[in-house]
Amino acid sequence: MTQKTFWLDPYSTHHKTYVVSVTGDEVTLDATIFFAFSGGQESDHGTIGGFTVLSVRKNGRNIVYTLPQEHGLSSGQKVEIDIDWVRRYRLMRLHFAAELVLELVYRELAGVEKIGANIASDKARIDFIWPQSIAPLLAKFTDDANGIINSNLEIHTGFEDETNERRYWEIEGFSRVACGGTHVRRTGEIGPIRLKRNNIGKGKERVEIFLSE
């Protein structure tokens, strides 16, 4: 099982570990700060042993990294991991912005169903089943989310079930939500956000989330 150090310290950008297995261009590591796509949050960008990581995938409780064919790494070899911090930090901020918006939508629209999400470094999006335009509510969602952000509330994270790697985030007095992504420590780190509505088909609504910087 790959130790997910990105949960213990999502602010870490450099990490030393060792290779557990090598199968052609795919390697697994003993421990990693390099996040793999999960819950809509895109994988990190960076290097392992100086080689650019081409793709990342989860395989049970392991994370498998695809490197260039000529990587030359071997089992037991010590390696260093470096991730693109600017991108990671934007992913963390947009991820939690999306979490806030999702909770606010759930509170406002009884019976709404989330059907998809994606957290990229330029924007986040959440897709819903809802029979009418949510455009009239965007200003309220924006104000409410920015109010929580401006309050700079502490975000607690931990394991609901460590054996099965089930994680959660919690803002005391607001919500506790199952989530295995990487999170900022306080809501104020997100900064102001803005929202945009897209109609992606009959009975479907999309909210896009942008950082206002």
Secondary structure, DSSP 4 states (H G I P E B T S, - for coil): --EEHHHH-TT--EEEEEEEEEETTEEEESEE-----BTTBPPP-EEETTEEP-EEEEETTEEEEE--TT----TT-EEEEEE-HHHHHHHHHHHHHHHHHHHHHHHHSTT-EEEEEEE-SS-EEEEEE-SS--GGGHHHHHHHHHHHHHTT-B-EEEEEETTTTEEEEEETTTEEEE--S---SBGGGT--EEEEEEEEETTEEEEEEEE--
